[in-house]
Amino acid sequence: MIKFIKNFRKDDSGAVTVDWVVLTAAVAALAGAAYSAIDGANTTVTGNTATYITDHGAATVGDGT
């Protein structure tokens, strides 16, 4: 049993896989954070543009003016 534990401790064949899984998870988390930032800013810009157009009396599509 002691020999099995010593061999198990020395064996690092799965270490590269773990590194790639952690790296992939970090990239996915960063992509999600970037998407959230862009989505929030996009909503703000869209709202501000709609307010500007409404305040300045611009014609809307299909109103016949």
Sequence and secondary structure as in RCSB ss.txt:
>XXXX:A:sequence
MIKFIKNFRKDDSGAVTVDWVVLTAAVAALAGAAYSAIDGANTTVTGNTATYITDHGAATVGDGT
>XXXX:A:secstr
 HHHHHHHHH  TTHHHHHHHHHHHHHHHHHHHHHHHHHHHHHHHHHHHHHHHHHTT   TTS  
